[in-house]
Amino acid sequence: MPREVRITRAEMFWLIFKKPEYIIAAAIGMLLNYAVFAYLILYSNKGVFMVVAPLYLLYPVMATGGVMIAIAAYSIRVNAIRAASKASEGFLGVALPAIVSMIASCVCSYPIFATILIVLGVNILTVSNIVHLVSVNQAQIIVAVLAVNLILIYYYLGVVARGCSITPRRKRG
């Protein structure tokens, strides 16, 4: 019976990030996340770059978003060869840090956050309460998003590693 050669998540991480193009992709992803972060804060604070969330939580979220974008780039390259390794976390690599950017800015004056809630049909009093709740608990929310990023990295490394595992063919005879 053929034995499947498995690649661990750690080996897959090393395989991806030993190549300079994926390190560059992760760096570009982090810079893209930072650009979204800076734009949302400047937009919400009328041109003043004021961050009310702890920066030691924000930079890891942006970095993990960059790592997810690099894994997505590797997955896209491998997808051309093997469809089993399909992983589509590139969107999440940008979306989750963008959500953190909205939370990290001064939420009290954040027009995008309130507008999204109003468009979803939430009344003004509830929007005010949600904005207050988010602004009071933003550090815990950012930690939760960081945990989700790390879980997604772990999961998608497994998906890509499973697609790269090799099953030897049986010998005919």
C-alpha positions in Angstrom: 0.0 0.0 0.0 1.4 3.4 -1.0 2.5 5.6 1.9 1.7 9.3 1.7 4.6 11.7 2.4 3.2 14.5 4.5 4.5 18.0 4.9 4.0 19.6 8.3 2.8 23.2 8.7 6.2 24.3 10.0 8.0 22.7 7.0 5.5 24.4 4.7 6.0 27.8 6.4 9.8 27.3 6.0 9.3 26.2 2.4 7.3 29.3 1.6 9.4 31.9 3.4 12.9 30.7 2.5 12.2 32.2 -1.0 12.8 35.9 -1.2 9.8 36.5 -3.4 7.4 35.4 -0.7 9.2 37.5 2.0 8.8 40.4 -0.4 5.1 39.5 -0.8 4.6 39.5 2.9 6.4 42.8 3.3 4.2 44.3 0.5 1.1 42.9 2.2 2.1 44.4 5.5 2.7 47.8 3.8 -0.6 47.5 2.0 -2.3 46.8 5.4 -0.4 49.8 6.9 -1.5 52.0 4.0 -5.2 51.0 4.6 -4.7 51.6 8.3 -3.2 55.0 7.8 -5.8 56.1 5.3 -8.7 55.0 7.5 -7.3 56.8 10.5 -6.5 60.0 8.5 -10.0 59.9 7.0 -11.8 59.4 10.2 -9.8 62.0 12.1 -10.0 64.7 9.5 -6.3 64.5 8.5 -4.9 64.0 12.0 -3.0 60.7 12.5 -4.2 59.9 16.0 -4.1 56.2 17.1 -6.0 55.4 20.3 -5.3 51.7 20.3 -2.0 50.1 21.5 0.5 50.0 18.6 2.1 46.8 20.0 -1.2 45.1 19.0 -1.6 46.8 15.6 1.7 45.9 14.0 1.4 42.1 14.6 -2.1 42.2 13.0 -0.6 43.9 10.0 2.3 41.5 9.9 0.0 38.4 10.1 -2.1 39.9 7.3 1.1 40.2 5.2 1.9 36.6 6.0 -1.6 35.5 4.8 -1.1 37.4 1.6 2.3 35.6 1.0 0.7 32.2 1.7 -2.1 33.2 -0.8 0.6 34.0 -3.4 2.3 30.7 -2.9 -1.1 28.9 -3.1 -1.9 30.6 -6.3 1.4 29.5 -7.8 0.9 25.9 -6.6 -2.7 26.0 -7.8 -1.5 26.1 -11.3 0.1 22.7 -10.7 -2.3 21.1 -8.1 -5.8 22.1 -7.5 -5.9 20.3 -4.1 -3.8 23.0 -2.4 -6.3 25.8 -3.2 -6.4 28.4 -0.4 -8.0 31.8 -0.8 -6.9 33.8 2.2 -5.5 36.8 0.3 -8.8 38.7 0.8 -8.7 38.0 4.5 -5.1 39.1 4.7 -6.4 42.6 3.8 -9.9 42.6 5.2 -9.1 41.7 8.8 -6.4 44.3 9.3 -8.7 46.8 7.7 -11.4 46.0 10.3 -8.7 46.5 13.0 -7.8 49.8 11.4 -11.4 50.9 11.8 -11.4 49.8 15.4 -8.0 51.4 16.1 -9.0 54.9 14.9 -11.0 57.2 17.1 -14.2 55.3 16.7 -16.3 58.1 18.3 -15.9 60.2 15.2 -15.6 57.4 12.7 -18.0 58.1 9.8 -17.4 54.9 7.9 -18.2 52.6 10.8 -21.4 54.4 11.7 -22.4 54.6 8.1 -22.0 50.9 7.6 -24.2 50.2 10.6 -26.9 52.6 9.5 -26.9 51.1 6.0 -27.4 47.7 7.6 -30.6 49.1 9.2 -29.3 49.8 12.8 -31.0 52.8 14.4 -28.9 55.8 15.5 -29.2 55.0 19.3 -27.9 51.5 18.7 -25.1 52.8 16.5 -24.0 55.1 19.3 -24.0 52.2 21.7 -22.1 49.9 19.4 -19.5 52.6 18.7 -19.1 53.2 22.4 -18.8 49.5 23.0 -16.1 49.1 20.3 -14.1 52.1 21.5 -14.1 50.8 25.1 -13.1 47.2 24.2 -10.9 47.9 21.2 -7.8 46.3 22.7 -9.7 43.0 23.3 -11.2 43.1 19.8 -7.8 43.6 18.3 -6.4 40.7 20.3 -9.3 38.6 19.0 -8.6 39.5 15.4 -4.9 38.7 15.9 -5.9 35.3 17.3 -8.2 34.8 14.2 -5.3 35.7 11.9 -3.0 33.2 13.6 -5.6 30.5 13.4 -6.2 31.2 9.7 -2.4 31.1 9.1 -2.3 27.7 10.8 -5.3 26.5 8.9 -4.2 27.7 5.4 -0.6 26.3 6.0 -2.3 23.0 6.5 -4.4 23.3 3.4 -1.4 24.2 1.3 0.7 21.4 2.9 -2.0 18.9 2.3 -2.1 19.9 -1.4 1.7 19.5 -1.6 1.8 16.1 0.0 3.0 13.3 -2.3 1.5 9.9 -2.7 3.8 7.5 -4.5 2.4 5.4 -7.3 2.2 1.7 -7.0 4.7 -0.3 -9.1 3.1 -2.2 -11.8 3.8 -5.8 -12.2 
